[in-house]
Amino acid sequence: MENNKLKAFTVLLRASQSIQEVNKKSVATFGLNQTEFAVLELLYHKGEQPIQIIGKKILISSSSITYVVDKLEKKNYIFRRACPDDRRVTYAVMTSEGKEFMDKNFSQHQKKIEQIFEQLTDEDITKTIDLLKQIGYHAEKL
């Protein structure tokens, strides 16, 4: 049984690596890296966000998020807005150009993600989500 756990670990990591590669190639067609696209996707779906929170939501360090926000600002996809109630908080806000970019490109990216799972039934996908959540929650406790 222990060998199956090691095999599951290896298969999970390899699958994740393959999925990351598909994602990397997909967003590269838009002239962005994965992190830049993840920030835009978050803002596109959730609206403006405190910069300090974005890193936690897309799983990158706070030092990296500043660099990514700078790059997206230079591309005129987002801008920074100071919080009127708390000087320590700065929001990242999508520009109209950023929204147009995502309106144009997000559906193509979504189709690529859907292709990754096209061989699975809806039931398989639901089971996969449940199992991966169980593994992730358990790993967090270790």
Phi, psi and chi 1 to 4 in degrees:
 res  aa     phi    psi   chi1   chi2   chi3   chi4
   1 MET       -  -36.1 -160.4   52.4  113.2      -
   2 GLU   -61.5  -38.1  -69.7  -59.5  -45.0      -
   3 ASN   -62.1  -35.8  -75.6  -17.8      -      -
   4 ASN   -64.9  -35.2  -81.3  -17.3      -      -
   5 LYS   -67.9  -41.2  -69.5  175.8 -177.7  174.8
   6 LEU   -65.2  -40.2  -69.3  173.9      -      -
   7 LYS   -64.8  -42.7 -176.0  175.2 -178.3  177.4
   8 ALA   -60.3  -41.6      -      -      -      -
   9 PHE   -60.5  -48.0  179.4   77.0      -      -
  10 THR   -63.8  -44.4  -58.6      -      -      -
  11 VAL   -63.1  -41.8  169.1      -      -      -
  12 LEU   -61.5  -46.1  178.6   63.1      -      -
  13 LEU   -64.6  -41.4  -69.0 -179.3      -      -
  14 ARG   -67.8  -40.2  -73.4 -172.5  177.4  152.2
  15 ALA   -62.6  -43.3      -      -      -      -
  16 SER   -61.2  -42.5  176.9      -      -      -
  17 GLN   -62.1  -43.1 -169.1  173.6   34.7      -
  18 SER   -64.7  -41.1  -63.8      -      -      -
  19 ILE   -65.5  -42.0  -68.8  167.3      -      -
  20 GLN   -60.8  -38.5  -72.3  -70.5  -25.1      -
  21 GLU   -66.0  -42.0 -168.5   58.8   32.4      -
  22 VAL   -61.2  -44.8  169.2      -      -      -
  23 ASN   -62.5  -44.3 -174.1   51.3      -      -
  24 LYS   -59.0  -46.4 -178.1  178.6  176.3 -179.1
  25 LYS   -66.3  -38.8  -72.1  177.5 -177.5  175.3
  26 SER   -61.1  -52.2  174.6      -      -      -
  27 VAL   -72.2  -25.2  -60.3      -      -      -
  28 ALA   -63.8  -29.1      -      -      -      -
  29 THR   -65.3  -17.7   64.4      -      -      -
  30 PHE   -97.7    2.0  -49.4  130.1      -      -
  31 GLY    80.4   23.5      -      -      -      -
  32 LEU  -127.2  162.6  -61.1  175.5      -      -
  33 ASN   -95.5  173.7   65.8   39.8      -      -
  34 GLN   -60.3  -39.4  -67.0  179.3   87.3      -
  35 THR   -69.1  -43.3  -52.5      -      -      -
  36 GLU   -59.3  -45.1  -68.6  169.1  -31.8      -
  37 PHE   -65.2  -38.9 -167.5   84.6      -      -
  38 ALA   -62.4  -39.9      -      -      -      -
  39 VAL   -64.3  -47.4  170.3      -      -      -
  40 LEU   -61.6  -41.1  -73.7  178.8      -      -
  41 GLU   -62.4  -42.7 -174.5  177.4   -0.4      -
  42 LEU   -60.7  -48.7  174.7   66.3      -      -
  43 LEU   -66.1  -35.9  -62.1  176.1      -      -
  44 TYR   -63.2  -41.6 -174.3   64.2      -      -
  45 HIS   -91.7  -29.2  -68.7  -66.6      -      -
  46 LYS  -111.9   -7.6  -58.7  -71.0 -174.4 -177.7
  47 GLY    82.2 -174.5      -      -      -      -
  48 GLU   -55.6  146.7   62.7 -176.6   50.6      -
  49 GLN  -139.0  145.5  -61.8  -73.4  -47.7      -
  50 PRO   -61.8  132.7  -20.2   30.5      -      -
  51 ILE   -56.3  -36.9  -68.9  173.6      -      -
  52 GLN   -63.1  -26.4  -61.5   85.4  -23.3      -
  53 ILE   -87.5  -29.6  -59.5  -60.4      -      -
  54 ILE   -56.9  -45.5  -67.7  172.8      -      -
  55 GLY   -57.0  -41.6      -      -      -      -
  56 LYS   -66.6  -37.8  -67.9  176.2 -174.3  163.7
  57 LYS   -73.2  -32.0  -71.0 -171.1  176.3 -176.0
  58 ILE  -108.8   10.4   64.7  167.8      -      -
  59 LEU    64.3   48.9  -52.4  176.3      -      -
  60 ILE  -131.7  161.5   64.1  167.7      -      -
  61 SER   -70.6  156.6   68.8      -      -      -
  62 SER   -64.3  -32.4   58.5      -      -      -
  63 SER   -68.3  -35.0   59.1      -      -      -
  64 SER   -71.8  -34.6  -64.3      -      -      -
  65 ILE   -64.4  -35.9 -164.6   64.1      -      -
  66 THR   -60.9  -44.3  -59.0      -      -      -
  67 TYR   -61.9  -44.1  174.4   72.6      -      -
  68 VAL   -66.3  -43.4  172.4      -      -      -
  69 VAL   -62.1  -41.2  168.1      -      -      -
  70 ASP   -58.1  -45.4  -73.0  -13.6      -      -
  71 LYS   -63.7  -42.4  -74.7  177.9   67.9  175.5
  72 LEU   -70.4  -30.9  -69.7  170.5      -      -
  73 GLU   -65.4  -42.5  -95.3 -170.3  -40.5      -
  74 LYS   -63.2  -30.4  -73.5  177.8 -175.7  167.9
  75 LYS   -84.0   -1.0  -66.7  177.0 -178.1 -176.3
  76 ASN    63.0   32.5 -159.7   34.5      -      -
  77 TYR   -94.6  -24.5  -70.1  154.4      -      -
  78 ILE  -143.7  166.3   67.7  172.2      -      -
  79 PHE  -142.2  161.0   66.0   92.5      -      -
  80 ARG   -92.7  141.5  -72.3  174.7  166.0   92.0
  81 ARG  -133.8  125.3 -177.6  179.5   61.9   76.5
  82 ALA   -69.6  142.5      -      -      -      -
  83 CYS   -74.4  128.0  176.4      -      -      -
  84 PRO   -69.8  -21.6   21.2  -28.2      -      -
  85 ASP   -97.2  -18.6  -56.3  -36.3      -      -
  86 ASP  -146.2  109.2 -172.2  -17.4      -      -
  87 ARG   -63.5  -18.9  -66.2 -178.0  -18.9  172.1
  88 ARG   -77.9  -13.5  -62.5  169.1  -64.7  176.0
  89 VAL  -106.3  132.3  177.7      -      -      -
  90 THR  -126.8  133.3  -58.3      -      -      -
  91 TYR   -96.0  146.8  -73.0   90.9      -      -
  92 ALA   -98.4  128.3      -      -      -      -
  93 VAL  -126.5  133.9 -177.9      -      -      -
  94 MET   -75.3  135.5 -174.0  172.2  -81.8      -
  95 THR   -81.5  169.4   63.6      -      -      -
  96 SER   -63.7  -33.6   57.5      -      -      -
  97 GLU   -65.8  -39.8 -168.2  172.7  -31.6      -
  98 GLY   -64.3  -40.8      -      -      -      -
  99 LYS   -65.5  -43.0 -176.1  174.0  179.3  -24.5
 100 GLU   -59.9  -42.2  -73.5  175.0   24.8      -
 101 PHE   -58.4  -47.7  173.7   84.9      -      -
 102 MET   -70.6  -38.2  -69.8  -59.1  -76.3      -
 103 ASP   -57.1  -39.6  -74.0  -16.3      -      -
 104 LYS   -74.9  -37.5  177.2 -177.3  172.2 -169.4
 105 ASN  -109.3  -21.3  -65.0  -55.5      -      -
 106 PHE   -62.8  -40.6 -176.2   75.2      -      -
 107 SER   -62.5  -35.6   63.5      -      -      -
 108 GLN   -64.5  -43.2 -180.0 -177.4  -21.2      -
 109 HIS   -64.5  -43.3  177.0   69.4      -      -
 110 GLN   -59.5  -41.2 -176.5  176.0   -6.2      -
 111 LYS   -61.5  -38.6  -73.8  176.5 -172.0  168.7
 112 LYS   -64.3  -41.6 -176.2   56.6   73.6  176.5
 113 ILE   -64.5  -42.3  -60.6  -58.0      -      -
 114 GLU   -62.0  -33.7  -70.8  171.1   -2.0      -
 115 GLN   -61.8  -33.2  -76.3 -180.0  -31.8      -
 116 ILE   -59.5  -35.6  -67.4  169.9      -      -
 117 PHE  -105.1    8.6  -63.5   95.6      -      -
 118 GLU   -64.6  -22.3   68.4 -172.2    0.6      -
 119 GLN   -83.1   -6.5   79.3  -76.0    5.9      -
 120 LEU   -99.1  148.1  -60.5  177.6      -      -
 121 THR   -78.3  167.2   65.6      -      -      -
 122 ASP   -60.1  -36.7  -72.9  -16.2      -      -
 123 GLU   -65.6  -42.4 -175.0  179.3  -31.2      -
 124 ASP   -60.1  -42.9  -71.6  -20.9      -      -
 125 ILE   -64.2  -44.1  -67.8  170.0      -      -
 126 THR   -60.9  -43.9  -59.3      -      -      -
 127 LYS   -62.6  -42.9  -75.3 -179.4 -173.8  176.6
 128 THR   -60.6  -45.9  -59.6      -      -      -
 129 ILE   -59.0  -47.5  -69.2  167.1      -      -
 130 ASP   -61.4  -45.4  -68.9  -18.6      -      -
 131 LEU   -65.6  -43.0  -69.7  170.0      -      -
 132 LEU   -65.5  -36.3  -69.9  171.9      -      -
 133 LYS   -62.5  -45.0  -78.7 -177.4  177.8 -179.8
 134 GLN   -58.2  -46.8  -76.0 -180.0   40.7      -
 135 ILE   -62.7  -46.1  -67.1  165.3      -      -
 136 GLY   -63.8  -45.5      -      -      -      -
 137 TYR   -63.3  -40.6  -67.3  144.4      -      -
 138 HIS   -65.9  -42.9 -179.1   70.6      -      -
 139 ALA   -62.3  -35.7      -      -      -      -
 140 GLU   -61.5  -30.9  -75.4  176.8   -6.8      -
 141 LYS   -79.2  -18.3  -65.4  174.3 -172.4  174.9
 142 LEU   -74.7      -  -62.9  178.0      -      -
